[in-house]
Amino acid sequence: MSTPPPNFKHQDKQPWYKNYMVVIFVIGMPAAVVIACIWFVYYSYQIRDSVVRDDWYMDGKTLYHDVSRDKLTYDLDLHGQMQFAENGDIVFYLNYPEQSVQSGKLLNGTPLTYPDTLELSISHATDIKKRPRCCP
């Protein structure tokens, strides 16, 4: 007994565009990728980063330019503590060393005086929208 040869001339009864494989893999998936790409381009344009500024070279040059105030606070052992209250107020405590509070003088001999006002500027490192409006 011999088997009949296969019939390779089989024709589908439905047109090609009604085949689910064509609709899903040939038309559907590339269309989904194109739509996703358009959405990602739009989204990335909306949230574009402002990490690198136009004068980035000057920022880098001045990174370690003036550390005298930081060194002075370290030498005098001054510390600060910032707390955020429930109502949105910000309270900043300036802590002097115990020795300075008792003697009335800082560690370098300067008389201990409390500032009337303390100016503090808080800014976001990378997002320019979160920086305060008063400062560049």
MOVENWO-V297373 format. One record per pair of residues at least 4 apart in sequence whose ideal C-beta (glycine too) atoms are under 8 Angstrom apart, sorted by sequence separation. I is the first residue (numbers start at 0). J is the second residue. D is the distance in whole Angstrom. If there is no record, write none. Layout:
i=I j=J d=D
i=I j=J d=D
This chain:
i=13 j=17 d=5
i=18 j=22 d=7
i=19 j=23 d=6
i=20 j=24 d=6
i=21 j=25 d=5
i=22 j=26 d=6
i=23 j=27 d=5
i=24 j=28 d=6
i=25 j=29 d=7
i=26 j=30 d=6
i=27 j=31 d=6
i=28 j=32 d=6
i=29 j=33 d=6
i=30 j=34 d=6
i=31 j=35 d=6
i=32 j=36 d=6
i=33 j=37 d=7
i=34 j=38 d=6
i=35 j=39 d=6
i=36 j=40 d=6
i=37 j=41 d=6
i=38 j=42 d=6
i=39 j=43 d=6
i=40 j=44 d=6
i=41 j=45 d=7
i=42 j=46 d=7
i=43 j=47 d=7
i=51 j=55 d=5
i=54 j=58 d=6
i=55 j=59 d=6
i=56 j=60 d=7
i=57 j=61 d=6
i=58 j=62 d=7
i=60 j=64 d=7
i=61 j=65 d=8
i=66 j=70 d=6
i=67 j=71 d=6
i=68 j=72 d=7
i=69 j=73 d=6
i=70 j=74 d=6
i=71 j=75 d=6
i=83 j=87 d=8
i=84 j=88 d=4
i=95 j=99 d=5
i=96 j=100 d=7
i=97 j=101 d=6
i=98 j=102 d=6
i=99 j=103 d=8
i=104 j=108 d=6
i=105 j=109 d=5
i=123 j=127 d=8
i=126 j=130 d=7
i=130 j=134 d=6
i=13 j=18 d=7
i=16 j=21 d=6
i=17 j=22 d=8
i=20 j=25 d=8
i=21 j=26 d=7
i=22 j=27 d=6
i=23 j=28 d=7
i=72 j=77 d=5
i=83 j=88 d=8
i=84 j=89 d=7
i=95 j=100 d=5
i=99 j=104 d=6
i=104 j=109 d=7
i=105 j=110 d=8
i=123 j=128 d=8
i=15 j=21 d=6
i=16 j=22 d=7
i=52 j=58 d=7
i=83 j=89 d=6
i=84 j=90 d=6
i=99 j=105 d=5
i=104 j=110 d=6
i=105 j=111 d=6
i=123 j=129 d=4
i=11 j=18 d=7
i=82 j=89 d=7
i=99 j=106 d=6
i=103 j=110 d=7
i=104 j=111 d=6
i=122 j=129 d=7
i=123 j=130 d=6
i=81 j=89 d=6
i=82 j=90 d=5
i=98 j=106 d=7
i=103 j=111 d=5
i=122 j=130 d=4
i=81 j=90 d=7
i=82 j=91 d=8
i=102 j=111 d=8
i=122 j=131 d=6
i=81 j=91 d=5
i=82 j=92 d=7
i=95 j=105 d=8
i=96 j=106 d=7
i=121 j=131 d=7
i=80 j=91 d=7
i=81 j=92 d=8
i=100 j=111 d=7
i=120 j=131 d=7
i=79 j=91 d=6
i=80 j=92 d=5
i=99 j=111 d=5
i=122 j=134 d=6
i=79 j=92 d=7
i=120 j=133 d=8
i=79 j=93 d=5
i=80 j=94 d=6
i=120 j=134 d=6
i=78 j=93 d=8
i=79 j=94 d=7
i=77 j=93 d=7
i=78 j=94 d=4
i=95 j=111 d=6
i=77 j=94 d=7
i=77 j=95 d=6
i=76 j=95 d=8
i=77 j=96 d=8
i=76 j=96 d=4
i=93 j=113 d=8
i=75 j=96 d=8
i=93 j=114 d=8
i=76 j=99 d=8
i=75 j=99 d=8
i=93 j=117 d=7
i=91 j=117 d=6
i=91 j=119 d=6
i=75 j=105 d=5
i=76 j=106 d=6
i=89 j=119 d=8
i=75 j=106 d=5
i=74 j=106 d=7
i=75 j=107 d=6
i=74 j=107 d=7
i=81 j=119 d=8
i=50 j=125 d=5
i=49 j=125 d=7
i=48 j=125 d=7
i=49 j=126 d=7
i=48 j=126 d=8
i=49 j=127 d=4
i=49 j=128 d=8
